[in-house]
Amino acid sequence: MVRGMGMNIKGEIERVNGKELSYSEFVERYMEKNKPVVLTGLMDPHNWRACTDWVTLNSQPNFQFFSTHFGASKVQVADCDTREFTDQKREEMLVSDFIARFVHLGEASAVQCNDETCASNGASVSVPYLKDWHFVKEYPEYVAYDTPRFFCDDWLNLYLDNFRIHIDSDKEQPNEEICCSDYRFVYMGVKGSWTPLHADVFRSYSWSANVCGKKRWLFLDPSQCPLIFDRNMKNCVYNIFDEVSNSKFPGFSKAIWLECTQDAGEIIFVPSGWYHQVHNLEDTISINHNWFNAYNLSWVWNLLLRDYNEAKEYIEDIKDICDDFEGLCQRNLAANTGMNFYDFFTFMSYFTLANLVLLRYSNRRYGSSTGSSSTIALHLSMNLGCLRKIASEMKQMRALEGNHNCVVDIIKAFEDPRFSKFCMHVGRTYAMVHEHSHLASDFESTTMSDLVDFNDLKSYSSQIYTPEDLIKFVDNGVAEAEPSVLRVA
Ligand SMILES: O=C(O)CCC(=O)C(=O)O
C-alpha cells in the first residue's frame, strides 16, 4: 500500500502576476502549452462584487449575505465522506439549509478533518461541500464578477448561452432547465471539504478563483495519467491520500505530482487532461468555469472518440440483433459523456459559421490592415483552421458518414434570432479579448443583415450534413475572404 505521505510531490505550479501578462503571453506560455499557472492580481474588488459582498471583514464567508439574498436557491451538496461510484454522494438542498449546516459544523468538527488526516484517521464527521451552483444563470442581474480576459475565449459557455448541447428526445426537458445550462459555478466548502481525483468534464480547461479561503491542489501531468489507473485502464484512484493498493494500481507509486496552495484573490488555470485533487484548507468560496476553444478542442474530440469506442465495445455482442446499433452507441455516448458526435459536430458547425461571418465582416469593415482588427482576423482564421482540422479527423474516422439529418441549414441559421445573438456574442468576445473597442461597439448595435452580405452566400453550400460538407464550406468561405490574413491549416 502507498499512503499519501509517500507520494512523489516534485514541484510547484508557476505563479504569475496577471496584470503584467499580455493575452498573447498567456496563450503562448499556458494555453497552447497546456500548462497550469496561478494568476494573481486579477480579482479587483471594483469588478468583483463577490470579493466584498460574500466575504466578512475578517475574510470569512458572509453566511448572512448568502442566506438573505440567495437562501431560496436549490443547490447540490456533496458529502465529502461518502463515495458514490467515482464521485461523492450528493443531495439537493436549499442554500439556507446548507448555510445552517455550515455554521452548525463550525470550526470544531472541521479541524478534525483536514487534508491528509481526514483520509487517514477515518474521521466520521460528515463534511458538506456545495458544488456546481449555476450562480450566473440563476442570478444574471447580480454581476458577481468579471471573467478575466484570459478566459473569455470560451466556446462552451458562449454556445450554451444560446443553444443546448444535447437534446434527449426521450426526455421532457424544459428549455430553462438550469442543470445543463452552463459551466459557470460557485463552490462553497467548509475547511476539510475536498474534491476527489479527476480530469475535467469534456477534458475542458478550467479556471478557479478563490473569493475567500485557501485550497491545496495536487496535479498530474497528462503524460503520467496511465499511472493512476488500474490494470484494465478502467478505474482511477479516488483519493490519493488514501491507502492505494499496489496490486490494483501498480503505477501509482511512480506518479510525480505537482502541488500548489491557492490563496484568496488567486486564480488557477487548470489545463486539459490534467488530473487533480483539491482540498479546502479553510472555509472557502470559489468561482469555477469549464471552457474550451480552438487550443483544446482536439482534447474534446479525442475524449469523445475514446468514449465512443468504449461504448461500442460494451454492446458489441448485441450488434447483430440491433436495428440501429450506431444510434444506440451515440445515445449511450451522450448519456455517459454529455454529448455525442452529432452534438459535437453541430457545435463545430455553428462556430464555423460564426467565425466565417465575423471574418468576412471584419475584412469588409476594416480591411486587412495592421492592428487589433488584423489580430482578430488572425484569431478567427486560426479558429477556422482548427475546426477544419477536426472535421478532417472526423471524416477520416467516418463519423457521421451518410448522416441524413441536416445539422445546420445556413439560410435558416441566419434567420434564427438565437444564431444572430450567438454571432454578436462571439464578435464581442474577440473584440474584447483583443481590445478593439470599435468592433465591440459594432456588436452592440449590428443586425444580422449588417453582418452578412447575403450575395456572398450563393457560393456556400447551404446545408451541412457531414464533416465533408463542413470542410468544403470552410474552404469556399475562406477562399473568398481576404487571402492575406488567412492561416487556415
Ligand atoms: O475546488 C474544488 O473543490 C474543485 C475544483 C475543480 O476540480 C476544478 O476546477 O476543476
The ligand as an SDF file (V2000), in Angstrom:
LIG
                    3D

 10  9  0  0  0  0  0  0  0  0999 V2000
  -12.3690   23.4330   -5.9020 O   0  0  0  0  0  0  0  0  0  0  0  0
  -12.6840   22.2450   -5.9510 C   0  0  0  0  0  0  0  0  0  0  0  0
  -13.0110   21.6010   -4.9730 O   0  0  0  0  0  0  0  0  0  0  0  0
  -12.6440   21.5080   -7.2640 C   0  0  0  0  0  0  0  0  0  0  0  0
  -12.3850   22.3650   -8.4400 C   0  0  0  0  0  0  0  0  0  0  0  0
  -12.0180   21.5750   -9.6440 C   0  0  0  0  0  0  0  0  0  0  0  0
  -11.8650   20.4010   -9.6390 O   0  0  0  0  0  0  0  0  0  0  0  0
  -11.7830   22.2380  -10.9300 C   0  0  0  0  0  0  0  0  0  0  0  0
  -11.7370   23.4540  -11.0240 O   0  0  0  0  0  0  0  0  0  0  0  0
  -11.6270   21.5290  -11.9300 O   0  0  0  0  0  0  0  0  0  0  0  0
  1  2  2  0
  2  3  1  0
  2  4  1  0
  4  5  1  0
  5  6  1  0
  6  7  2  0
  6  8  1  0
  8  9  2  0
  8 10  1  0
M  END
$$$$
